Every structure is written in C-alpha cells, then in structure tokens.
Amino acid sequence: MSEVLQYKVHPEDPSKTILHQHTVMSVHGVPLLGGLLETMILNSYESVISK
C-alpha cells in the first residue's frame, strides 16, 4: 500500500487546512481471491479514515 497525504491552507480560512489523500493498493499472488482481498482491505481502510 502506498499513501500520499497533502495538506493545503484552506482558501477561505487560513487558520484551517484541507487534507488530500491518495492511496494505491494492490494484492498479488492470489488470482482467485485478489479482488475479494482488495475489497475487504479497502472497506476496512475507508472505515478508519472516515472517522
């Protein structure tokens, strides 16, 4: 998994920041379960970052 976080100053309120997050994830070596594993990991990851 590769993740890049970028913080920028909010254009209307300089006391705040905006977070842009980009994540790349891939599963190799398990052809039949790769898609299922990617979906499970993505769902778990999304539940953590939405808090």
Secondary structure, DSSP 8 states (H G I E B T S, - for coil): -EEEEEEEE-SS-TT-EEEEEEEE----S-TTTHHHHHHHHHHHHHHHHT-
